[in-house]
Amino acid sequence: MKKIASIALLAFIMTACGGGAKEAKEDAKEMAKKEMASEERAAPAAEETPASADGNVVVLSSNDQMKYDQSEIKVKAGGTVSLTLKHTGSMAKQVMGHNFVLLKADTDLSAFAVEAMSAIDTDYVPANSDAIIASTKLIGGGEEVTITFDTPEAGTYDFLCTFPGHFAVMQGKFIVE
């Protein structure tokens, strides 16, 4: 996608400088088409969601409107969880990044989110926090990430996006039955 923007910029510059405007536009269009086709071929197939031996496979989507598609996730106790976070929007992670952070029971959500805001180098996930059960890296529009982790004991846990300002609306309950 960045290559397409670069190609378009190059075509604009060449046009502005008077150098072969029509040819530059056509070349840029052709190169953009080829780039888009190669990106489509490189995209993984939808059915490649990893399986968990315990049947705990979770797909959680997020978008450019700061929303998860689920506010409650239920899994079976005593096994592992394979969780895939998808960002269905188009904005870059520096602008509208999302992650998934699962916290231990009774963690103060607001205090954790404030701590996370200063963890820029670790995708807004505090590196030495003992409150975290599992977390993903920060992703931007069109990206996805999968993690596998052991289910905690039966109970209800909070999950959230720790990108600054998102936790107020991007949170939910992770229920282990």
Salt bridges, closest charged atoms under 4 A:
ASP64 OD1 - HIS87 NE2 3.86
GLU72 OE2 - LYS74 NZ 3.86
ASP158 OD1 - LYS173 NZ 2.54
GLU177 OE2 - LYS74 NZ 3.96
